[in-house]
Amino acid sequence: MDFDVTLADVQAAATRIAGKVRRTPTFHSAGLSARLGVETWVKVESLQLGGSFKVRGCTNKLMGLSEAELKRGVVTVSGGNHAIALSLVARSMGARALVLMAKATPPLNIELTRQAGGEVELCEDSIAAFARAEDYAAQGMVHVHSYDDPAIIAGHGTLGLEIASDAGGRIDHVFISIGGGGFAAGVGAALKGLDPAIRLHGVETEGATTMTQALEAGKPVPIRPTSIARTLGAPFATERTMAAARQFLEGIVQVPDAEAVRELLWVLQSGRVLLEPAASCVVAAALRRKESFRPGERICLVLCGSNVALEDIARWRAEFGI
């Protein structure tokens, strides 16, 4: 299929959700600029409501639903940031949110989802959860897919508009995490729509290579992720997000979990910002590509989320000897 979200869709989403989400900071990082050898900016989306970019797409989606649809409630499959964001937005609009999660979902994510107002139902795994979501949709609930939905994608793309406006000039390279691919799709529609020459680099952790495997196979491939970056562990890409990846991405950089944890600790110590591995992996990816940057170029790293348990960080430090 052809990718079906445009710059105009993202701009319309920005108007719709204005004042409903935070305009997170975009600022120059002297420390990362020194490490990468080029002027480096960071988009600190980890400070967003709900702790990640996901509230952008969820707000855009639910604001487009009718009163009758909101009364029937929304159902989704997510083990992390989308679950938290959809629960927050649904509660703010007086709608029921039912979140289907795999049994292996970290306790923190379950707790944060319930705190945000969502109802949690545990399923055997993500594949079973998606099947259950279809059952609820057949009963009348609105199934809000976490990444294969044009309204979700357009909402996420509003982050790209903010980068273009706030980074103080043209950006040559942007590094962005990929799970199911909806986030990169929306940001790509925004940034490439504004400047076709910008180079968008996708980032995956080893053990969560959903998009890489799909592009290599030429079709969505179900995977069982093993990476500690759980919010990157989408069980499959889709034809829509694959089309966006082909259209917008220069390529996908894969980094080991240990490098994501090492950069998580560096950003926390040096930048005083808490990130989850799905966000810190973009720092590791940029370091792996630093020799390809040309003098005078400017890059931006999208720090997409902060929902991580401190005990997990301590355990990963011990596991990887960091």
C-alpha positions in Angstrom: 0.0 0.0 0.0 1.0 3.7 -0.4 1.5 5.5 2.9 -1.7 7.5 3.6 -0.7 10.2 6.2 0.4 13.6 4.8 2.0 16.8 6.2 -1.4 18.4 6.0 -2.8 15.6 8.2 -0.1 16.3 10.8 -0.7 20.0 10.6 -4.5 19.5 11.2 -3.7 17.2 14.1 -1.5 19.9 15.6 -4.4 22.4 15.5 -6.7 19.8 17.0 -4.6 18.8 20.0 -3.1 22.3 20.7 -3.3 22.9 24.4 -4.2 19.3 25.2 -0.6 18.0 25.2 2.8 19.6 26.3 5.1 21.3 23.8 8.1 19.5 25.1 11.6 21.2 25.1 13.9 21.1 22.1 17.3 22.3 23.1 21.0 22.2 22.2 23.1 19.7 24.1 26.7 20.7 24.6 27.6 17.3 26.0 26.2 15.3 23.1 27.7 17.8 20.6 31.1 17.2 22.1 30.7 13.4 22.0 29.2 13.3 18.4 31.5 16.0 16.9 28.5 18.0 15.4 25.9 20.4 16.7 23.4 18.2 18.5 19.9 19.0 19.6 17.5 16.8 21.7 13.7 16.7 21.7 12.9 15.8 25.3 9.6 14.1 24.7 10.2 12.0 27.9 8.7 15.0 29.7 5.4 14.6 27.8 2.1 13.8 29.7 2.1 10.1 30.5 5.8 9.9 30.0 6.0 9.5 26.3 4.9 10.8 22.8 1.9 8.4 22.8 -0.5 11.0 24.3 -0.2 13.0 21.0 -1.7 10.3 18.8 -4.3 9.2 21.4 -5.5 12.8 21.8 -5.9 13.2 18.1 -7.7 9.9 17.7 -10.2 10.3 20.5 -11.0 13.9 19.7 -12.1 12.6 16.3 -14.5 10.1 17.8 -18.3 10.8 18.0 -20.1 11.0 21.3 -21.7 7.7 20.6 -18.3 6.1 20.0 -16.9 7.5 23.2 -19.9 6.2 25.2 -19.1 2.7 23.9 -15.6 3.0 25.1 -12.2 2.2 23.6 -10.1 -0.9 23.7 -6.5 -1.4 22.8 -3.5 -3.7 23.0 -0.4 -2.4 24.7 2.1 -3.3 27.3 3.4 0.2 27.9 3.3 3.8 26.8 0.2 3.6 24.5 -1.7 1.9 27.4 -0.9 4.7 29.7 -1.6 7.5 27.2 -4.9 6.1 26.0 -6.1 5.7 29.6 -5.2 9.3 30.4 -6.9 10.7 27.3 -10.0 8.5 27.7 -10.4 9.5 31.3 -10.1 13.2 30.4 -12.9 12.8 27.9 -15.2 10.7 30.2 -14.7 7.5 28.2 -14.0 3.9 29.3 -10.6 2.6 28.3 -9.9 -1.2 28.3 -6.3 -2.2 27.9 -5.4 -5.8 26.9 -1.9 -6.7 28.0 0.3 -9.8 27.8 0.9 -11.5 31.1 4.6 -10.7 30.8 4.0 -7.0 31.0 6.1 -5.3 33.7 4.2 -4.5 36.9 5.1 -0.8 36.7 3.3 -0.5 33.3 0.2 -2.2 34.7 0.3 0.1 37.7 0.7 3.3 35.7 -2.1 2.3 33.3 -4.5 1.7 36.2 -3.4 5.0 37.8 -4.2 6.7 34.5 -7.7 5.3 34.7 -7.5 2.3 32.4 -9.0 -1.1 33.0 -6.4 -3.9 32.5 -7.1 -7.4 31.2 -4.2 -9.8 31.0 -3.8 -12.1 28.0 -1.4 -14.9 27.3 0.6 -12.8 24.8 0.3 -9.9 22.4 -1.1 -12.1 19.6 -3.9 -13.4 21.9 -4.5 -9.8 23.0 -5.0 -8.6 19.5 -7.5 -11.4 18.9 -9.4 -10.5 22.0 -9.4 -6.8 21.0 -11.3 -7.8 17.8 -13.9 -9.6 20.0 -14.5 -6.4 22.0 -14.7 -4.4 18.8 -17.4 -6.7 17.5 -19.3 -6.0 20.7 -19.2 -2.2 19.9 -16.0 -0.9 21.5 -13.7 1.2 19.4 -10.4 -0.6 18.8 -7.6 2.0 18.9 -4.5 0.4 17.4 -1.3 1.6 19.0 0.5 2.3 15.7 -1.5 1.3 12.6 -4.0 4.1 12.6 -3.8 7.3 10.5 -5.1 9.5 13.3 -2.6 8.1 15.8 0.2 8.5 13.3 -0.8 12.1 12.4 -0.9 13.0 16.1 2.5 11.6 16.7 3.8 13.6 13.8 3.1 16.8 15.6 6.4 16.3 17.4 8.2 16.7 14.1 6.6 20.1 13.5 7.9 21.2 16.9 11.4 20.1 16.1 11.3 22.0 12.8 10.1 25.1 14.6 12.2 25.0 17.7 15.6 23.6 16.7 16.9 27.0 15.6 17.5 26.2 12.0 17.8 23.4 9.6 18.4 19.9 10.9 20.3 17.4 8.7 19.8 14.1 10.6 17.1 12.9 13.0 17.4 9.7 15.0 14.1 8.2 16.1 13.1 4.9 17.8 11.0 2.3 16.0 8.6 -0.2 17.6 5.7 -0.9 15.3 6.7 2.1 13.2 3.8 4.5 13.7 5.9 7.1 15.5 8.6 7.3 12.9 5.9 7.3 10.2 4.2 10.4 11.6 7.4 12.3 12.4 8.7 11.4 8.9 5.5 12.7 7.3 6.1 16.0 9.1 9.8 16.5 8.7 10.2 15.1 5.2 7.1 17.1 4.2 8.7 20.3 5.4 12.3 19.4 4.2 12.7 16.4 1.8 16.4 16.6 2.3 16.4 15.8 6.0 17.7 12.3 6.8 15.6 10.2 9.2 17.4 7.3 10.9 15.3 4.6 12.5 16.6 2.9 15.6 15.9 -0.6 17.0 17.5 -2.6 19.8 18.7 -6.1 19.2 15.9 -8.4 20.2 13.2 -5.9 19.0 13.9 -5.8 15.3 10.2 -5.8 14.1 10.6 -3.4 11.2 14.0 -4.7 10.0 12.5 -8.2 9.8 9.4 -7.0 8.0 11.3 -5.0 5.4 13.7 -7.9 4.8 10.7 -10.3 4.3 8.7 -7.8 2.3 5.7 -8.4 4.6 4.8 -8.1 8.3 6.5 -10.8 10.3 5.3 -11.8 13.8 8.1 -11.7 16.3 8.6 -12.5 20.0 10.8 -9.6 21.2 13.5 -10.3 23.7 15.0 -6.8 24.2 14.8 -5.0 27.5 13.4 -2.1 25.6 9.9 -3.4 26.0 8.2 -0.5 24.5 10.0 -1.2 21.2 8.7 -4.8 21.3 5.8 -4.5 18.8 4.7 -8.1 17.8 4.6 -7.1 14.1 4.9 -4.1 11.7 2.0 -3.4 9.3 1.7 -2.6 5.6 1.1 1.0 6.5 4.1 1.5 8.7 6.3 -0.5 6.3 5.3 1.8 3.5 6.3 4.8 5.7 9.6 3.2 6.5 10.4 2.7 2.9 9.4 6.2 2.0 11.1 8.1 4.9 14.0 6.2 6.5 17.6 6.3 5.4 18.0 3.0 7.2 17.6 1.4 10.6 20.5 1.3 13.2 20.4 -1.6 15.6 22.1 -1.3 19.0 22.7 -3.8 21.8 20.7 -3.5 25.0 23.9 -2.9 26.9 24.6 0.3 24.9 21.1 1.6 25.4 21.5 1.1 29.2 25.0 2.8 29.1 23.5 5.8 27.4 20.5 5.9 29.7 22.9 6.2 32.6 25.0 8.9 30.8 21.9 11.0 30.0 20.7 10.7 33.6 24.0 11.6 35.0 25.0 14.3 32.5 21.7 15.7 31.4 19.6 15.1 34.5 16.9 13.5 32.3 15.4 10.0 33.0 14.9 7.9 29.8 13.7 4.4 29.1 15.9 2.2 26.9 13.6 2.8 24.0 14.7 6.4 24.1 18.3 6.2 25.1 19.0 3.8 22.3 18.9 6.7 19.8 22.0 8.2 21.6 23.8 4.9 21.1 22.7 4.8 17.5 24.0 8.3 16.8 27.4 7.4 18.3 27.6 4.4 16.0 27.0 6.7 13.0 29.2 9.7 14.2 31.9 9.0 11.5 29.3 9.6 8.8 28.4 13.1 10.0 29.9 16.0 8.0 31.4 19.2 9.5 28.7 21.8 9.9 25.8 19.3 10.0 23.2 19.5 12.8 21.4 16.5 14.2 18.5 15.9 16.5 17.9 13.0 18.8 14.3 12.2 19.8 14.1 11.1 23.4 10.7 9.5 23.2 9.9 8.3 26.7 10.7 7.9 30.4 8.5 5.1 31.8 11.1 2.8 33.4 11.3 1.3 36.9 14.4 2.3 38.9 14.8 -1.3 40.1 15.1 -2.4 36.4 17.9 0.1 35.9 19.7 -1.2 38.9 19.3 -4.8 37.6 20.5 -3.9 34.1 23.6 -2.2 35.5 24.4 -5.4 37.3 23.6 -7.6 34.4 25.7 -5.6 31.9 28.5 -4.7 34.4 28.0 -0.9 33.9 
